[in-house]
């Protein structure tokens, strides 16, 4: 078997094992057999608690990780920059900020949180493109502008959090602690996340084509701007819905695509589904570690991501020359 097949098999084995460990470990500990029997019989009170408290955060972790990872893949294809990531260029922070503002001033519109998050993410991405345009798009300039836009939205969000206790409650919408998530949150995450992931795979050829120079693509009759627009919308949708439901994460959309290219190559037909699976596994592992490593105190999954993601990315970059297909 080649490395691509082995990589998929390993991830597909690790995901259900991690789900079982996450579901059976914590303040309530039961065996896998007890969990399975309780789910079918419906007579075990401990299993009922696990079903309502742990299962929603497990499902949200999986879909948020998949969404953020694929969003990173698409943004890197659009910008032709391996450093592009929704948490770095301001998409996630823009989505979080607009969500906080709308929930604070219009709490009755909480149901439309995904829409507000998408508007915020799209606004941030539009600002990055607008301020980066100067006789064309320069990848380095886009990243630097993105970092600045991200800093502005993060600062505004923190200002709201420091303004009063009522606003702190609104800010909880975008925290990266996945506790107290409900099945309603799962429904939102699964619905919009599935749409974004399926569309991302459908348009994988656009991502492959954008690896060529614009002049070459235009000479072949390829509509470059349309491809960039479609992939950008999908990337913003995936990052925004993940931020609205799971909170703000960084590193996922940066780390997973690098790992994916090292293991399965640069063909987005393979890279997108692998990144979705690997990102789902990564966030689930981070959330499970944060919940269990210092129990009963819970560490936000974003902190775990920073701890394990930073050093691993440095190691990966030092050991591999295959960065974005080069």
ZITASUL-V569515 format. One record per residue. RES is the residue in one letter. SS is DSSP state (H for helix, E for strand, - for the rest). Layout:
res:RES ss:SS
res:RES ss:SS
This chain:
res:X ss:-
res:X ss:-
res:X ss:H
res:X ss:H
res:X ss:H
res:X ss:H
res:X ss:H
res:X ss:H
res:X ss:H
res:X ss:H
res:X ss:H
res:X ss:H
res:X ss:H
res:X ss:H
res:X ss:H
res:X ss:H
res:X ss:H
res:X ss:H
res:X ss:H
res:X ss:H
res:X ss:H
res:X ss:H
res:X ss:H
res:X ss:H
res:X ss:-
res:X ss:-
res:X ss:-
res:X ss:-
res:X ss:-
res:X ss:-
res:X ss:-
res:X ss:H
res:X ss:H
res:X ss:H
res:X ss:H
res:X ss:H
res:X ss:H
res:X ss:H
res:X ss:H
res:X ss:H
res:X ss:H
res:X ss:-
res:X ss:-
res:X ss:-
res:X ss:H
res:X ss:H
res:X ss:H
res:X ss:H
res:X ss:H
res:X ss:H
res:X ss:H
res:X ss:H
res:X ss:H
res:X ss:H
res:X ss:H
res:X ss:H
res:X ss:H
res:X ss:H
res:X ss:H
res:X ss:H
res:X ss:H
res:X ss:H
res:X ss:H
res:X ss:H
res:X ss:H
res:X ss:H
res:X ss:H
res:X ss:H
res:X ss:H
res:X ss:H
res:X ss:H
res:X ss:H
res:X ss:H
res:X ss:H
res:X ss:H
res:X ss:H
res:X ss:H
res:X ss:H
res:X ss:H
res:X ss:-
res:X ss:-
res:X ss:-
res:X ss:-
res:X ss:-
res:X ss:-
res:X ss:-
res:X ss:-
res:X ss:-
res:X ss:-
res:X ss:-
res:X ss:H
res:X ss:H
res:X ss:H
res:X ss:H
res:X ss:H
res:X ss:H
res:X ss:H
res:X ss:H
res:X ss:H
res:X ss:H
res:X ss:H
res:X ss:H
res:X ss:H
res:X ss:H
res:X ss:H
res:X ss:-
res:X ss:H
res:X ss:H
res:X ss:H
res:X ss:H
res:X ss:H
res:X ss:H
res:X ss:H
res:X ss:H
res:X ss:H
res:X ss:H
res:X ss:H
res:X ss:H
res:X ss:H
res:X ss:H
res:X ss:H
res:X ss:H
res:X ss:H
res:X ss:H
res:X ss:H
res:X ss:H
res:X ss:H
res:X ss:H
res:X ss:H
res:X ss:H
res:X ss:H
res:X ss:H
res:X ss:E
res:X ss:-
res:X ss:-
res:X ss:-
res:X ss:E
res:X ss:-
res:X ss:H
res:X ss:H
res:X ss:H
res:X ss:H
res:X ss:H
res:X ss:H
res:X ss:H
res:X ss:H
res:X ss:H
res:X ss:H
res:X ss:H
res:X ss:H
res:X ss:H
res:X ss:H
res:X ss:H
res:X ss:H
res:X ss:H
res:X ss:H
res:X ss:H
res:X ss:H
res:X ss:H
res:X ss:H
res:X ss:H
res:X ss:-
res:X ss:-
res:X ss:-
res:X ss:H
res:X ss:H
res:X ss:H
res:X ss:H
res:X ss:H
res:X ss:H
res:X ss:H
res:X ss:H
res:X ss:H
res:X ss:H
res:X ss:-
res:X ss:-
res:X ss:-
res:X ss:-
res:X ss:-
res:X ss:-
res:X ss:-
res:X ss:-
res:X ss:H
res:X ss:H
res:X ss:H
res:X ss:H
res:X ss:H
res:X ss:H
res:X ss:H
res:X ss:H
res:X ss:H
res:X ss:H
res:X ss:H
res:X ss:H
res:X ss:H
res:X ss:H
res:X ss:H
res:X ss:H
res:X ss:H
res:X ss:H
res:X ss:H
res:X ss:H
res:X ss:-
res:X ss:H
res:X ss:H
res:X ss:H
res:X ss:H
res:X ss:H
res:X ss:H
res:X ss:-
res:X ss:-
res:X ss:-
res:X ss:-
res:X ss:H
res:X ss:H
res:X ss:H
res:X ss:H
res:X ss:H
res:X ss:H
res:X ss:-
res:X ss:-
res:X ss:-
res:X ss:-
res:X ss:H
res:X ss:H
res:X ss:H
res:X ss:H
res:X ss:H
res:X ss:H
res:X ss:H
res:X ss:H
res:X ss:H
res:X ss:H
res:X ss:H
res:X ss:H
res:X ss:H
res:X ss:H
res:X ss:H
res:X ss:H
res:X ss:H
res:X ss:H
res:X ss:H
res:X ss:H
res:X ss:H
res:X ss:H
res:X ss:H
res:X ss:-
res:X ss:-
res:X ss:-
res:X ss:-
res:X ss:-
res:X ss:H
res:X ss:H
res:X ss:H
res:X ss:H
res:X ss:H
res:X ss:H
res:X ss:H
res:X ss:H
res:X ss:H
res:X ss:H
res:X ss:H
res:X ss:H
res:X ss:H
res:X ss:-
res:X ss:-
res:X ss:-
res:X ss:H
res:X ss:H
res:X ss:H
res:X ss:H
res:X ss:H
res:X ss:H
res:X ss:H
res:X ss:H
res:X ss:H
res:X ss:H
res:X ss:H
res:X ss:H
res:X ss:H
res:X ss:H
res:X ss:H
res:X ss:H
res:X ss:H
res:X ss:H
res:X ss:H
res:X ss:H
res:X ss:H
res:X ss:H
res:X ss:H
res:X ss:H
res:X ss:H
res:X ss:-
res:X ss:-
res:X ss:-
res:X ss:-
res:X ss:-
res:X ss:-
res:X ss:-
res:X ss:-
res:X ss:H
res:X ss:H
res:X ss:H
res:X ss:H
res:X ss:H
res:X ss:H
res:X ss:H
res:X ss:H
res:X ss:H
res:X ss:H
res:X ss:H
res:X ss:H
res:X ss:H
res:X ss:H
res:X ss:H
res:X ss:H
res:X ss:H
res:X ss:H
res:X ss:H
res:X ss:-
res:X ss:-
res:X ss:-
res:X ss:-
res:X ss:-
res:X ss:-
res:X ss:-
